[in-house]
Amino acid sequence: MSALFPLPEPHAQGMLAVGQGHAIAWEVCGNPHGKPAVLLHGGPGSGRSRSAARFFDPDVWRIVLFDQRQCGASTPHAGDIATDLTSNTTPHLLDDIEALCAHLAIGRRLIFGHSWGCTLGLAHAQRHPDAVAALLLVGVTTTRRCEIDWLYRGIAPMVPAAWHAFRNGVPEPMRQGDMVAAYRALLADPDAGVRERAARDWHAWEASATADADAAPPPAWSDPVFRLCRARIVTHYFHNGGFLEDGILLAQADRLAGIPGVMVQGRMDLEAPLKTAWELDRAWPDGDLVIVQGAGHGTGDPGMAQAILDTAARLAVHVPG
């Protein structure tokens, strides 16, 4: 990880009202006159990761980070059970990206996405192909039903102890059904103790779905408010299939024609198995698949950081600024 650029300090930041009572928190770092790179965080609901800016040379790039609706410093916050999630959908997030880019006078841009950020980045590029100069996708997802089913049931034989705990976290009658729906119901329970336990168990399961079972979860996962926020948003999105027609991002990959991009994928990624990146690579003529041997889903896994750094530098030629 020593090859990463120093963590840049923001030179601009603020809150942007985006409608329906929402405001998203944003910041810009790096070169104020550089090539724009818009960073889309995962989760959904994890909030921006400032460390992701370290993949981009701050002398070259104008790096834009923001918290998607109802997480991080954006308001209202999903960590408050009274916060309604109805106006938090993929179409809303796509509108927010455009509103933020207009607010910051950002033209053609590089889109960087990790995990859920790949789904959002692909949807943005397919909706606004003329606005996207390049795509850098890490741990590729398209949030199809088969991908959701894999993550919350299919992977079970590979992590049996974690699956036993995850399954036992819901009432017995719910254990044979849709685990996303089961946890979504628990997270809406009137009893705060039930909600807190469900959010904790949800994150314990997600922490198990890695190539390195001994890796420590992100520090934020120890915060009960963060856990409730993220678990509510994740289950809201995945219960609704990412608010996307199933398989649409692969079916409409032809809309990416002319947009150069690179998918950086860990060979041992259990959360987002290689199959999705491989399928996207076949459907996207201008996409290039880079497979990192031995790596999982984390950007800090061996070889991943260097591959992302190299890719960001490689794609800079395609981005105006």
Backbone bond lengths (Angstrom), bond angles and torsions (degrees), N, CA, C in turn:
res aa  C-N    CA-C-N  psi(-1)  N-CA   C-N-CA  omega(-1)  CA-C   N-CA-C  phi
1 M - - - 1.455 - - 1.522 111.79 -
2 S 1.343 117.46 -5.29 1.464 120.08 -176.02 1.517 112.22 -67.56
3 A 1.342 117.87 -16.27 1.462 120.49 -178.56 1.524 112.63 -78.61
4 L 1.333 117.58 -10.59 1.455 119.74 -178.71 1.517 111.34 -66.02
5 F 1.320 114.92 151.27 1.464 120.04 176.31 1.524 109.56 -71.13
6 P 1.336 118.16 154.88 1.470 120.24 177.09 1.526 110.68 -58.84
7 L 1.318 115.47 149.90 1.462 120.18 179.33 1.527 109.18 -66.22
8 P 1.339 117.64 116.29 1.472 119.20 -175.80 1.526 111.44 -81.00
9 E 1.311 116.11 148.35 1.463 121.57 174.48 1.526 108.96 -87.45
10 P 1.330 118.40 141.32 1.468 119.75 178.09 1.518 111.63 -66.54
11 H 1.324 115.67 140.55 1.468 120.05 173.91 1.527 111.17 -103.57
12 A 1.328 116.22 -6.12 1.464 121.46 175.16 1.523 107.39 -153.12
13 Q 1.325 116.00 144.03 1.457 120.17 178.44 1.521 109.05 -162.49
14 G 1.337 115.35 161.55 1.450 117.92 -179.72 1.512 111.84 175.49
15 M 1.328 113.82 -169.88 1.463 122.90 176.76 1.528 107.08 -121.00
16 L 1.328 116.31 135.88 1.460 121.09 -179.93 1.520 109.32 -119.92
17 A 1.332 116.28 120.51 1.463 120.49 175.19 1.522 108.38 -72.05
18 V 1.349 116.12 129.19 1.469 120.46 -175.14 1.528 112.25 -123.24
19 G 1.307 117.78 9.91 1.453 120.22 176.17 1.510 113.60 101.94
20 Q 1.312 116.08 164.99 1.468 124.19 -178.52 1.533 112.51 55.10
21 G 1.342 116.35 25.67 1.458 120.80 179.86 1.510 115.02 82.13
22 H 1.338 118.05 8.79 1.457 122.34 -177.98 1.528 111.78 -96.89
23 A 1.327 114.89 147.88 1.461 122.05 169.68 1.521 107.41 -135.74
24 I 1.324 116.89 133.52 1.465 120.67 -179.65 1.529 109.38 -106.63
25 A 1.323 114.85 139.60 1.459 122.14 179.17 1.526 109.31 -88.61
26 W 1.332 116.72 133.83 1.461 120.76 -177.23 1.516 110.90 -137.68
27 E 1.321 115.77 161.83 1.459 121.60 172.88 1.525 109.12 -152.05
28 V 1.308 115.55 155.25 1.462 122.37 177.42 1.519 108.22 -128.90
29 C 1.324 116.59 134.19 1.458 121.56 177.00 1.524 109.10 -136.36
30 G 1.327 115.22 177.71 1.456 119.21 -177.29 1.512 111.80 85.64
31 N 1.326 116.34 -149.54 1.468 123.10 -176.53 1.535 109.75 -81.18
32 P 1.340 119.24 117.10 1.470 120.38 -178.93 1.522 113.31 -59.67
33 H 1.345 116.51 -20.98 1.465 121.01 -178.98 1.537 111.26 -113.66
34 G 1.318 116.11 17.07 1.457 120.23 -175.23 1.522 113.63 -84.61
35 K 1.309 114.71 -172.85 1.466 122.26 178.54 1.537 108.18 -73.23
36 P 1.324 118.83 128.31 1.469 119.46 -176.24 1.523 113.14 -74.29
37 A 1.329 114.67 132.15 1.465 122.56 173.25 1.523 107.30 -127.84
38 V 1.325 116.52 119.44 1.467 121.96 179.74 1.523 107.89 -102.36
39 L 1.334 116.72 121.45 1.456 122.54 -173.55 1.533 109.45 -101.27
40 L 1.329 115.82 124.58 1.463 122.49 -177.95 1.530 109.22 -108.74
41 H 1.314 115.56 118.95 1.459 119.40 -175.34 1.522 112.02 -80.19
42 G 1.316 114.82 167.28 1.450 121.49 -177.58 1.511 112.90 -91.05
43 G 1.303 113.92 -160.61 1.453 121.44 -178.75 1.530 110.61 121.80
44 P 1.331 117.76 -95.35 1.459 126.83 -6.21 1.538 111.07 -63.94
45 G 1.327 114.61 154.97 1.450 120.22 177.71 1.508 115.23 100.31
46 S 1.346 118.47 3.72 1.462 120.17 -178.40 1.525 112.76 -76.12
47 G 1.322 118.04 -23.51 1.457 120.58 -174.88 1.516 111.16 83.42
48 R 1.317 114.90 162.18 1.470 120.06 -175.66 1.519 111.74 -63.00
49 S 1.319 114.96 145.52 1.456 121.79 175.20 1.518 107.53 -110.82
50 R 1.334 116.56 105.25 1.464 119.64 -178.28 1.519 111.05 -62.73
51 S 1.329 117.12 -26.80 1.463 119.42 -179.61 1.524 111.73 -64.41
52 A 1.341 118.19 -23.41 1.464 120.39 178.30 1.521 111.67 -63.77
53 A 1.335 117.02 -25.25 1.467 120.07 178.11 1.525 111.46 -64.30
54 R 1.332 117.21 -19.32 1.461 120.76 -176.92 1.530 113.13 -72.46
55 F 1.325 117.18 -8.37 1.464 120.33 175.26 1.528 112.11 -80.93
56 F 1.325 117.39 -9.01 1.459 121.89 -171.97 1.532 110.15 -117.50
57 D 1.328 115.52 128.95 1.464 121.37 179.42 1.531 108.84 -61.88
58 P 1.330 118.73 115.91 1.467 120.27 -176.06 1.524 113.85 -68.22
59 D 1.328 117.79 -13.91 1.462 120.29 174.72 1.527 111.55 -80.98
60 V 1.332 116.12 -19.25 1.465 121.59 -175.29 1.527 111.53 -102.40
61 W 1.338 116.20 -38.74 1.444 120.64 -166.97 1.530 113.14 -108.30
62 R 1.324 115.37 145.23 1.459 123.55 165.73 1.531 105.68 -98.32
63 I 1.312 116.81 104.89 1.461 122.82 -166.38 1.525 109.65 -98.98
64 V 1.325 115.83 120.56 1.465 122.12 -176.67 1.528 108.81 -111.42
65 L 1.323 115.59 124.80 1.465 121.81 175.55 1.520 108.57 -123.76
66 F 1.333 116.45 148.25 1.457 119.60 174.70 1.515 110.13 -154.97
67 D 1.320 114.77 157.77 1.460 121.88 175.18 1.518 108.26 -91.54
68 Q 1.317 116.35 124.45 1.458 120.02 177.48 1.534 109.70 -64.72
69 R 1.297 116.67 170.32 1.463 121.35 -173.01 1.531 113.12 -50.76
70 Q 1.324 114.05 132.85 1.461 124.60 168.00 1.520 114.75 69.33
71 C 1.349 117.80 15.94 1.457 119.67 175.24 1.519 109.43 -133.98
72 G 1.342 116.21 172.03 1.449 120.03 -177.38 1.513 110.59 60.08
73 A 1.335 115.39 -128.61 1.463 120.57 178.67 1.523 112.27 -97.75
74 S 1.332 117.93 4.54 1.463 120.94 178.05 1.535 109.69 -73.25
75 T 1.311 114.22 154.61 1.466 119.69 -176.43 1.526 110.68 -129.00
76 P 1.370 117.14 152.05 1.471 127.45 -9.59 1.523 111.25 -67.88
77 H 1.328 116.91 164.90 1.465 121.38 -170.61 1.524 111.25 -104.30
78 A 1.342 115.98 133.80 1.462 120.60 -177.64 1.518 113.07 -72.18
79 G 1.338 117.86 -7.00 1.453 120.53 173.50 1.519 112.44 -71.25
80 D 1.318 115.97 -11.82 1.465 122.50 173.87 1.527 107.00 -96.09
81 I 1.325 117.45 117.71 1.460 121.11 -175.20 1.524 111.66 -61.26
82 A 1.326 117.75 -20.35 1.465 120.78 179.24 1.524 112.23 -76.36
83 T 1.344 117.37 -11.54 1.462 120.85 -178.72 1.523 110.54 -75.29
84 D 1.324 115.46 121.42 1.468 122.00 -179.80 1.523 109.63 -80.66
85 L 1.325 117.28 134.35 1.467 122.01 -177.32 1.529 113.24 -95.71
86 T 1.318 117.63 4.04 1.461 120.31 -172.40 1.523 112.93 -56.63
87 S 1.313 117.70 -39.91 1.465 120.61 -177.39 1.522 111.74 -94.78
88 N 1.323 116.16 30.85 1.460 122.36 174.81 1.522 107.24 -122.50
89 T 1.338 116.98 93.66 1.457 123.89 -179.68 1.519 108.89 -137.64
90 T 1.312 116.04 169.42 1.468 119.43 178.61 1.530 112.31 -58.85
91 P 1.333 120.45 -45.87 1.470 118.71 175.83 1.528 113.27 -56.84
92 H 1.341 116.59 -36.98 1.469 118.97 176.69 1.534 110.68 -64.34
93 L 1.340 117.11 -42.81 1.468 119.69 -179.89 1.523 111.41 -64.81
94 L 1.321 116.81 -37.09 1.467 120.06 177.85 1.523 110.43 -64.92
95 D 1.321 116.90 -40.28 1.465 119.95 175.55 1.525 110.80 -62.35
96 D 1.335 116.57 -37.82 1.467 120.40 -179.41 1.529 111.68 -65.05
97 I 1.334 116.68 -39.17 1.466 119.46 178.05 1.524 110.32 -60.04
98 E 1.319 116.01 -45.98 1.466 119.62 179.80 1.524 111.47 -65.15
99 A 1.328 117.01 -40.32 1.468 120.29 179.12 1.526 110.47 -62.99
100 L 1.332 116.90 -41.64 1.462 119.83 -179.75 1.524 110.89 -68.07
101 C 1.328 117.28 -42.62 1.468 119.61 178.98 1.526 110.96 -63.99
102 A 1.318 117.28 -37.68 1.474 119.82 176.31 1.518 110.21 -65.97
103 H 1.325 116.87 -42.72 1.470 121.55 -179.57 1.526 111.03 -60.66
104 L 1.329 116.97 -37.52 1.464 121.48 -177.65 1.527 112.70 -95.48
105 A 1.345 116.67 6.57 1.466 122.20 179.88 1.526 111.51 54.75
106 I 1.336 115.67 47.04 1.462 121.79 178.97 1.523 108.71 -96.82
107 G 1.327 115.33 125.93 1.448 120.91 177.24 1.520 111.02 -91.71
108 R 1.317 117.18 -132.48 1.468 120.91 -179.19 1.528 109.19 -64.38
109 R 1.318 115.30 135.12 1.452 120.54 -165.53 1.521 111.95 -137.42
110 L 1.323 116.00 159.91 1.458 121.09 164.47 1.518 107.28 -88.80
111 I 1.321 115.60 136.18 1.459 121.98 174.02 1.520 108.22 -107.76
112 F 1.330 115.55 123.67 1.465 122.01 174.75 1.519 108.00 -109.63
113 G 1.332 116.97 129.22 1.450 120.60 176.60 1.505 110.98 -138.62
114 H 1.334 115.21 141.52 1.465 121.23 174.60 1.518 107.89 -121.37
115 S 1.338 116.97 130.28 1.458 122.96 176.65 1.537 110.10 60.52
116 W 1.343 118.68 -120.88 1.469 120.20 176.73 1.532 110.83 -53.60
117 G 1.323 117.96 -31.66 1.461 120.94 177.84 1.517 112.56 -59.78
118 C 1.351 117.87 -26.48 1.469 120.78 174.99 1.518 110.40 -67.06
119 T 1.339 116.13 -46.21 1.466 119.85 177.66 1.516 110.38 -56.93
120 L 1.325 116.45 -49.02 1.459 120.71 -178.25 1.527 110.88 -64.95
121 G 1.335 117.08 -40.29 1.462 120.59 179.40 1.516 112.42 -65.32
122 L 1.331 117.24 -40.57 1.467 120.72 177.40 1.529 110.77 -64.73
123 A 1.333 116.48 -42.98 1.461 119.81 179.09 1.528 110.95 -63.32
124 H 1.322 116.63 -39.88 1.471 120.75 177.88 1.520 110.92 -64.43
125 A 1.332 116.94 -45.52 1.468 120.34 -178.37 1.520 111.50 -66.08
126 Q 1.329 117.39 -35.91 1.462 119.50 179.58 1.522 111.31 -73.64
127 R 1.316 117.29 -27.89 1.461 120.51 177.15 1.525 111.41 -79.81
128 H 1.338 117.25 -36.38 1.466 121.97 -176.00 1.537 110.22 -130.99
129 P 1.330 118.41 64.41 1.467 119.34 -175.29 1.524 113.44 -62.24
130 D 1.327 118.09 -29.19 1.458 120.10 -179.51 1.519 112.59 -72.40
131 A 1.336 117.00 -17.16 1.463 120.69 -177.94 1.526 112.31 -92.05
132 V 1.335 116.92 -11.11 1.467 120.96 -175.20 1.520 109.47 -107.29
133 A 1.341 115.44 117.51 1.457 120.81 -179.89 1.527 112.06 -85.91
134 A 1.337 116.92 -28.14 1.462 120.80 -179.00 1.526 108.49 -165.36
135 L 1.345 115.07 157.94 1.460 122.23 178.50 1.528 109.43 -126.33
136 L 1.333 115.83 136.14 1.455 121.78 173.41 1.532 106.02 -126.66
137 L 1.327 115.75 109.03 1.461 121.79 -173.10 1.524 109.74 -116.50
138 V 1.331 116.41 131.26 1.466 121.79 -175.62 1.526 109.18 -125.74
139 G 1.336 117.26 128.10 1.470 120.51 -177.12 1.514 109.68 63.67
140 V 1.330 116.16 66.87 1.464 122.46 -163.71 1.524 112.80 -68.02
141 T 1.329 114.92 130.31 1.458 122.81 172.27 1.526 108.99 -131.57
142 T 1.342 114.96 153.06 1.464 121.04 169.52 1.530 110.75 -125.97
143 T 1.344 116.71 1.81 1.467 124.34 176.11 1.523 112.03 57.69
144 R 1.328 116.40 40.35 1.460 120.22 169.11 1.526 109.22 -71.98
145 R 1.321 115.13 161.47 1.462 119.46 178.10 1.526 111.11 -59.08
146 C 1.324 117.33 -37.96 1.463 119.17 -179.34 1.531 111.35 -65.34
147 E 1.326 117.78 -31.88 1.460 121.08 177.63 1.521 110.67 -71.46
148 I 1.332 116.92 -40.40 1.464 121.17 177.82 1.527 109.57 -65.70
149 D 1.325 116.51 -44.99 1.460 120.57 -179.47 1.529 111.20 -62.40
150 W 1.326 116.82 -37.91 1.462 120.22 177.62 1.526 110.37 -61.00
151 L 1.324 117.03 -47.11 1.456 121.30 -173.02 1.527 112.22 -69.23
152 Y 1.327 116.96 -30.34 1.470 119.15 -175.08 1.527 114.02 -114.58
153 R 1.333 117.36 15.52 1.460 121.60 169.01 1.530 111.64 -161.98
154 G 1.319 117.57 -46.93 1.456 120.48 -173.36 1.510 114.08 -60.27
155 I 1.325 116.44 -33.68 1.461 120.77 -177.72 1.523 112.89 -75.40
156 A 1.329 117.24 -8.81 1.462 122.58 -171.86 1.527 114.69 -49.81
157 P 1.358 120.58 -44.97 1.466 119.50 -177.97 1.521 113.94 -63.13
158 M 1.322 118.06 -17.75 1.460 120.79 -178.53 1.525 111.86 -86.89
159 V 1.339 116.50 -19.35 1.470 121.18 179.98 1.539 108.09 -136.84
160 P 1.334 117.71 66.69 1.464 120.50 -170.33 1.526 114.85 -62.76
161 A 1.332 118.58 -38.10 1.463 119.75 -179.45 1.525 110.73 -66.80
162 A 1.326 115.99 -43.45 1.465 120.13 178.88 1.530 110.78 -65.38
163 W 1.341 116.34 -38.31 1.463 119.71 178.43 1.535 111.04 -64.08
164 H 1.331 116.34 -40.72 1.467 120.52 178.51 1.533 109.88 -58.85
165 A 1.328 116.91 -45.06 1.468 120.52 -179.86 1.522 111.37 -67.37
166 F 1.316 116.88 -41.63 1.466 121.52 -178.99 1.527 110.19 -63.98
167 R 1.308 115.56 -45.74 1.461 121.16 -179.29 1.530 111.14 -65.32
168 N 1.314 116.45 -39.37 1.462 120.29 -179.33 1.521 112.58 -74.97
169 G 1.323 116.51 -5.97 1.460 120.30 176.91 1.519 113.67 -76.69
170 V 1.336 117.21 -8.11 1.465 120.95 178.62 1.532 108.78 -117.80
171 P 1.338 118.17 156.47 1.470 120.33 178.63 1.528 111.31 -56.77
172 E 1.313 115.83 146.12 1.466 121.98 -173.92 1.528 114.14 -50.51
173 P 1.337 120.11 -42.12 1.475 118.94 -178.99 1.527 114.01 -63.16
174 M 1.353 117.53 -17.74 1.470 120.85 -176.51 1.523 112.51 -95.35
175 R 1.321 117.40 -4.36 1.465 119.83 -168.38 1.523 114.05 -74.99
176 Q 1.302 118.39 -20.23 1.459 121.07 -179.60 1.523 112.21 -92.78
177 G 1.326 116.94 -6.63 1.454 120.45 -174.80 1.520 113.25 -100.73
178 D 1.299 116.15 -148.64 1.461 125.09 -176.65 1.528 108.16 -78.38
179 M 1.333 116.73 110.62 1.463 120.14 -177.24 1.525 111.91 -68.47
180 V 1.325 117.31 -31.91 1.461 119.63 177.19 1.530 109.88 -63.42
181 A 1.320 116.38 -45.33 1.461 120.34 179.03 1.527 110.73 -64.89
182 A 1.330 116.61 -38.48 1.459 120.29 -179.21 1.524 110.91 -63.62
183 Y 1.318 116.65 -47.42 1.465 119.39 -179.84 1.528 111.14 -70.16
184 R 1.303 117.45 -34.40 1.472 120.10 176.71 1.531 109.91 -59.00
185 A 1.316 117.03 -40.52 1.464 120.70 178.51 1.526 111.07 -66.78
186 L 1.327 117.53 -42.77 1.464 120.19 178.97 1.519 111.64 -63.86
187 L 1.315 116.81 -35.79 1.468 121.06 -179.40 1.524 112.72 -70.83
188 A 1.332 116.46 -12.97 1.461 121.46 176.41 1.528 111.69 -104.77
189 D 1.327 116.86 7.30 1.469 120.60 -177.06 1.536 110.60 -64.43
190 P 1.329 118.02 144.22 1.470 120.22 178.38 1.531 113.41 -63.26
191 D 1.321 117.55 -23.59 1.463 122.21 -178.21 1.537 109.60 -83.58
192 A 1.330 117.08 118.55 1.467 121.04 -178.44 1.520 111.46 -61.21
193 G 1.345 117.05 -33.43 1.455 119.95 178.92 1.514 112.36 -65.31
194 V 1.330 117.06 -38.95 1.461 121.30 176.98 1.525 109.93 -63.94
195 R 1.329 116.41 -44.69 1.477 120.10 179.82 1.526 111.10 -62.03
196 E 1.325 116.06 -45.09 1.463 119.51 -177.41 1.531 111.02 -64.95
197 R 1.313 117.03 -41.63 1.465 120.29 178.78 1.529 111.26 -64.96
198 A 1.322 116.99 -40.86 1.469 120.32 178.86 1.523 111.23 -64.01
199 A 1.327 116.90 -42.01 1.471 120.20 179.32 1.522 110.63 -64.89
200 R 1.334 116.69 -39.22 1.466 120.83 178.06 1.523 110.67 -65.54
201 D 1.342 117.36 -45.89 1.464 120.72 -179.25 1.526 111.67 -66.10
202 W 1.329 116.61 -36.41 1.472 120.84 177.66 1.525 110.45 -59.82
203 H 1.315 116.18 -46.01 1.462 119.51 -177.55 1.525 111.96 -73.40
204 A 1.322 117.07 -31.18 1.471 119.26 174.91 1.524 110.24 -62.22
205 W 1.342 116.14 -39.25 1.464 119.67 177.37 1.520 110.76 -65.52
206 E 1.314 116.96 -47.56 1.471 119.02 -178.25 1.531 110.85 -62.26
207 A 1.322 117.53 -35.63 1.464 120.35 179.33 1.519 111.40 -65.34
208 S 1.333 116.90 -24.85 1.467 120.73 -178.92 1.519 112.45 -78.07
209 A 1.324 117.22 -21.49 1.468 121.55 -172.10 1.526 111.30 -86.75
210 T 1.310 116.32 54.17 1.460 121.40 -179.64 1.513 109.00 -130.24
211 A 1.336 115.49 161.84 1.464 119.80 177.03 1.524 110.65 -68.59
212 D 1.338 117.24 -28.95 1.453 122.30 -179.73 1.522 108.59 -110.00
213 A 1.321 116.46 97.13 1.466 120.76 -175.95 1.524 112.19 -65.49
214 D 1.341 117.46 -17.23 1.464 120.50 -178.70 1.525 112.73 -93.02
215 A 1.333 117.57 -1.72 1.463 120.35 -179.04 1.520 110.12 -66.95
216 A 1.310 117.17 138.21 1.461 121.70 179.01 1.524 109.64 -74.83
217 P 1.331 118.16 137.88 1.465 119.72 175.75 1.521 110.72 -67.53
218 P 1.322 117.90 161.98 1.469 119.93 178.49 1.525 110.73 -55.79
219 P 1.333 117.95 143.91 1.473 120.77 -178.44 1.523 113.43 -55.39
220 A 1.335 117.32 -34.35 1.464 120.41 -178.24 1.519 112.11 -61.29
221 W 1.331 117.42 -23.50 1.465 120.83 -177.48 1.525 112.28 -68.08
222 S 1.330 118.07 -11.05 1.463 120.85 176.99 1.526 112.08 -85.25
223 D 1.331 117.45 -6.77 1.466 122.82 -178.60 1.533 109.04 -89.50
224 P 1.341 118.99 117.76 1.475 120.41 -177.79 1.522 113.77 -59.37
225 V 1.335 117.40 -35.08 1.467 120.18 179.62 1.525 109.97 -67.61
226 F 1.334 115.87 -43.71 1.469 119.69 176.73 1.522 110.39 -60.90
227 R 1.330 116.80 -45.87 1.468 119.90 -178.14 1.523 111.42 -59.90
228 L 1.328 117.27 -44.23 1.461 119.80 -179.49 1.521 110.17 -65.60
229 C 1.326 116.94 -43.22 1.468 121.19 179.02 1.522 110.43 -58.46
230 R 1.301 116.02 -53.56 1.467 119.72 -174.75 1.523 111.56 -66.60
231 A 1.330 117.14 -43.20 1.462 119.93 -179.25 1.525 111.35 -64.34
232 R 1.331 117.23 -39.39 1.464 119.60 177.69 1.531 111.04 -62.81
233 I 1.330 116.55 -43.56 1.467 119.72 -177.34 1.528 110.69 -71.12
234 V 1.332 117.44 -43.27 1.471 120.05 179.72 1.526 110.56 -59.64
235 T 1.329 117.20 -49.13 1.462 119.32 -177.68 1.525 111.38 -68.03
236 H 1.326 117.09 -32.34 1.472 121.31 175.80 1.523 110.34 -61.67
237 Y 1.329 116.59 -46.22 1.463 120.37 -178.95 1.524 111.80 -71.55
238 F 1.326 117.18 -46.69 1.466 119.14 -173.96 1.525 111.81 -73.86
239 H 1.314 117.98 -30.13 1.468 119.97 173.83 1.525 110.41 -62.42
240 N 1.326 115.71 -30.73 1.465 121.56 -178.64 1.531 112.80 -101.79
241 G 1.345 117.20 21.00 1.461 120.52 176.21 1.509 113.73 59.99
242 G 1.343 116.03 32.40 1.464 119.30 -178.99 1.515 113.55 69.23
243 F 1.330 116.54 12.20 1.470 121.67 -177.23 1.529 110.78 55.59
244 L 1.342 114.28 38.07 1.457 122.03 178.91 1.523 108.83 -131.54
245 E 1.321 116.39 146.84 1.463 119.53 169.94 1.519 107.95 -60.95
246 D 1.319 116.74 133.63 1.459 119.87 -173.43 1.530 111.68 -59.99
247 G 1.327 115.50 124.04 1.460 121.65 177.71 1.515 115.06 81.27
248 I 1.329 118.23 4.84 1.468 120.78 -172.37 1.517 113.01 -64.79
249 L 1.325 117.96 -33.91 1.469 119.69 -175.60 1.522 111.45 -69.98
250 L 1.329 117.55 -30.84 1.462 120.11 173.15 1.521 110.79 -78.81
251 A 1.325 116.79 -40.00 1.464 120.63 -178.79 1.519 111.99 -63.45
252 Q 1.327 116.89 -30.89 1.466 121.07 -177.85 1.530 112.15 -107.76
253 A 1.333 116.49 25.04 1.462 119.88 179.70 1.524 112.41 -63.15
254 D 1.345 117.57 -19.11 1.460 119.79 177.43 1.525 111.44 -62.49
255 R 1.334 116.95 -21.53 1.465 119.80 177.75 1.529 112.44 -68.27
256 L 1.329 116.54 -12.71 1.461 121.23 177.86 1.525 112.01 -87.40
257 A 1.315 117.71 0.92 1.471 121.19 -178.90 1.517 110.60 -54.94
258 G 1.319 115.73 128.99 1.462 120.97 179.92 1.513 113.56 92.32
259 I 1.331 117.99 -10.30 1.466 121.27 177.41 1.523 108.28 -97.24
260 P 1.331 118.31 112.84 1.466 119.15 177.23 1.524 110.06 -72.54
261 G 1.315 115.49 144.30 1.453 118.70 179.77 1.501 112.09 -160.29
262 V 1.315 114.64 161.67 1.461 121.49 178.80 1.518 108.41 -133.49
263 M 1.341 115.58 134.36 1.457 123.03 172.73 1.518 107.55 -104.89
264 V 1.320 117.17 117.93 1.462 122.64 177.20 1.526 107.12 -100.73
265 Q 1.317 116.35 116.13 1.461 121.11 -169.48 1.515 111.46 -131.42
266 G 1.338 116.75 126.78 1.457 120.91 174.06 1.521 110.70 -73.00
267 R 1.306 117.16 130.70 1.467 121.52 179.84 1.529 111.32 -57.72
268 M 1.348 117.63 -34.54 1.451 122.18 -175.23 1.531 112.72 -101.77
269 D 1.304 117.29 23.52 1.464 121.43 -179.25 1.531 109.61 -68.34
270 L 1.337 116.84 113.06 1.454 120.98 178.82 1.522 112.11 -87.32
271 E 1.325 117.37 -27.48 1.464 120.31 -178.80 1.520 112.09 -75.84
272 A 1.302 115.98 -38.40 1.466 121.48 178.86 1.526 107.17 -131.27
273 P 1.327 117.61 81.98 1.466 120.13 -174.77 1.524 113.09 -57.47
274 L 1.319 114.39 153.39 1.463 123.23 -174.36 1.521 113.62 -54.15
275 K 1.319 118.11 -27.50 1.461 121.61 -174.85 1.529 112.51 -53.08
276 T 1.330 118.02 -41.17 1.460 119.90 -177.88 1.529 110.92 -66.25
277 A 1.321 117.30 -44.96 1.468 120.33 178.20 1.526 110.79 -62.28
278 W 1.331 116.55 -40.03 1.466 121.08 178.84 1.521 110.49 -62.57
279 E 1.340 117.16 -43.97 1.463 120.67 179.07 1.527 111.27 -64.32
280 L 1.328 116.63 -40.48 1.462 119.54 178.20 1.527 110.75 -65.99
281 D 1.311 116.69 -39.23 1.466 120.88 178.33 1.523 111.06 -59.75
282 R 1.320 118.03 -39.08 1.464 122.17 178.98 1.526 111.78 -70.26
283 A 1.339 116.92 -30.54 1.470 120.59 -176.00 1.521 113.35 -90.59
284 W 1.327 117.78 -12.15 1.471 122.95 -173.13 1.528 108.82 -119.93
285 P 1.321 117.40 97.74 1.471 120.20 -174.44 1.525 114.06 -59.88
286 D 1.324 117.30 -29.51 1.462 120.23 -177.27 1.518 112.88 -94.43
287 G 1.336 116.90 5.67 1.458 121.13 177.71 1.516 111.14 -94.35
288 D 1.313 115.63 150.07 1.464 122.07 -179.00 1.524 108.00 -128.92
289 L 1.316 117.26 127.20 1.456 122.40 -178.29 1.520 110.10 -96.73
290 V 1.337 115.77 122.66 1.466 123.01 176.25 1.525 107.34 -111.76
291 I 1.325 116.90 115.64 1.459 121.75 -178.71 1.521 109.27 -100.91
292 V 1.338 115.67 126.27 1.465 121.57 -179.33 1.527 107.95 -100.58
293 Q 1.306 115.83 111.56 1.464 120.92 -176.08 1.531 110.91 -64.72
294 G 1.318 116.17 135.70 1.457 121.12 174.92 1.508 115.59 80.64
295 A 1.335 118.07 -7.32 1.465 121.43 -176.75 1.521 110.48 -92.21
296 G 1.326 115.14 154.58 1.450 121.78 175.98 1.517 111.18 -105.42
297 H 1.329 115.84 -136.24 1.465 121.96 -173.78 1.526 113.23 -88.78
298 G 1.324 116.56 -21.31 1.459 119.61 -174.06 1.514 113.27 -77.84
299 T 1.322 115.87 141.45 1.470 119.71 178.12 1.524 111.32 -69.63
300 G 1.317 117.43 -15.86 1.456 120.90 177.60 1.505 113.98 -94.07
301 D 1.335 118.18 1.74 1.459 121.03 178.09 1.526 109.92 -64.71
302 P 1.332 117.97 153.95 1.466 120.80 -177.15 1.523 112.35 -52.33
303 G 1.322 114.92 126.22 1.457 121.18 177.72 1.509 114.91 88.63
304 M 1.328 118.15 -21.45 1.463 120.23 -175.95 1.526 111.71 -68.70
305 A 1.320 116.66 -48.07 1.464 119.88 -176.35 1.525 111.20 -58.11
306 Q 1.335 116.43 -45.84 1.462 119.14 -178.86 1.521 111.40 -64.91
307 A 1.331 116.37 -38.35 1.466 119.45 178.83 1.521 111.00 -64.35
308 I 1.335 117.40 -39.38 1.469 120.42 178.97 1.523 110.49 -69.40
309 L 1.323 116.92 -43.29 1.470 120.57 176.66 1.528 111.17 -57.22
310 D 1.313 116.00 -48.51 1.463 120.74 -178.72 1.529 110.71 -62.09
311 T 1.333 116.03 -39.44 1.459 120.33 -177.98 1.514 111.64 -68.83
312 A 1.337 117.26 -42.05 1.466 120.21 177.75 1.528 110.79 -59.53
313 A 1.333 116.44 -42.92 1.462 119.70 178.68 1.525 110.94 -65.67
314 R 1.311 116.21 -38.37 1.472 121.47 -178.88 1.531 111.44 -66.17
315 L 1.339 117.29 -37.89 1.454 120.72 -176.51 1.527 113.44 -81.26
316 A 1.319 117.42 -12.43 1.468 119.98 -175.34 1.520 111.88 -58.55
317 V 1.309 117.60 -32.14 1.467 120.70 -178.00 1.530 111.94 -62.27
318 H 1.308 117.81 -22.81 1.458 121.23 -176.48 1.532 113.23 -88.75
319 V 1.341 116.80 -8.36 1.463 120.47 -171.68 1.521 109.65 -106.96
320 P 1.332 118.66 124.10 1.456 119.84 179.64 1.520 111.63 -70.79
321 G 1.329 115.01 155.62 1.445 118.59 177.60 1.519 110.85 144.39
